[in-house]
Amino acid sequence: MQNNKRNIIYEKLKDEIVFLTCKPSQPLNIKKLSKKYKVSSIPIREALILLEVDKLVCLIPSKGYYVSDVSFLDVIDIFDFRMFLLEICGKLAVERITENEINKLELLLNDLKKEKGFNEFVKLETKFHHLLSCSTRNRSLIYTLEHLRNHINRLWFFVKTRNDSYLSRVPKDFESIILSLREKNKEECIRILKEHAMEFIEYVKKSIYNKS
């Protein structure tokens, strides 16, 4: 029961941090969080420890927990690692994905095409990537990609600018990914995944430059 409470609070806090409801450097007071979620301090502390492992919060001695800062350089390091993982993801997804999973990807794509709100667009894009990684049937890969995705989405919400040229490209990339999965084309799937990742980095660079 205690673990269940911890996991629920972990997921709620993670979403608030990733989607910037909790701002970078914001203090996270355990007593206030206990009152907010109507639980004791134990599951709050346990959830914060998990978030610290995820590098979404940091513990400052004698001060307490704070939301971690958003760092573009850290995300560049993450993308270097993620590029390697995307190659494995593309290969395994082509080999292991089911027809039902491909159909679910198509439904997500249809929702993505119709979505006009920035926040919901990002969430749908995230669901697409999560379902794709789940199709690999590799738990370590799924966990690692999801962990990296949290930091990528924080940066996306941090710059939060609607670059229509980039956002309009996302559904096209996803259409190509689905086609490569149906055709069992590993090389094409890997290529598109890597190009999609590089497009995001360029999008973020331009967004940061335009804000400065």
VENBELRA-V484967 format. One record per backbone hydrogen bond with DSSP energy under -0.5 kcal/mol. CO is the residue of the C=O (numbers start at 1). NH is the residue of the N-H. Records with the same first field share a line. If there is no record, write none. Layout:
CO=NH + NH
This chain:
1=5
2=6
3=7
4=8
5=9
6=10
7=11
8=12
9=13
10=14
11=15
12=16
13=17
14=18
15=19
16=21 + 22
17=20
21=23
23=26
26=67
27=29
28=30 + 65
29=33
30=34
31=35
32=36
33=37
34=38 + 39
40=44
41=45
42=46
43=47
44=48
45=49
46=50
47=51
48=52
49=53
50=54
51=56 + 57
52=55
56=68
58=60 + 66
59=61
60=63 + 64
64=60
65=28
66=58
67=25
69=71
71=75
72=76
73=77
74=78
75=79
76=80
77=81
78=82
79=83
80=84
81=85
82=86
83=87
84=88
85=89
86=90
87=91
88=92
89=93
90=94
91=95
92=96
93=97
98=102
99=103
100=104
101=105
102=106
103=107
104=108
105=109
106=110
107=111
108=112
109=113
110=114
111=115
117=121
118=122
119=123
120=124
121=125
122=126
123=127
124=128
125=129
126=130
127=131
128=132
129=133
130=134
131=135
133=136
134=137
137=139
138=142
139=143
140=144
141=145
142=146
143=147
144=148
145=149
146=150
147=151
148=152
149=153
150=154
151=155
152=156
153=157
154=158
155=159
156=160
161=163
162=164
163=166 + 167
164=168
166=169 + 170
167=171
168=172
169=173
170=174
171=175
172=176
173=177
174=178
175=179
176=180
177=181
178=182
179=183
180=185
181=184
184=186
185=189
186=190
187=191
188=192
189=193
190=194
191=195
192=196
193=197
194=198
195=199
196=200
197=201
198=202
199=203
200=204
201=205
202=206
203=207
204=208
205=209
206=210
207=211
208=212
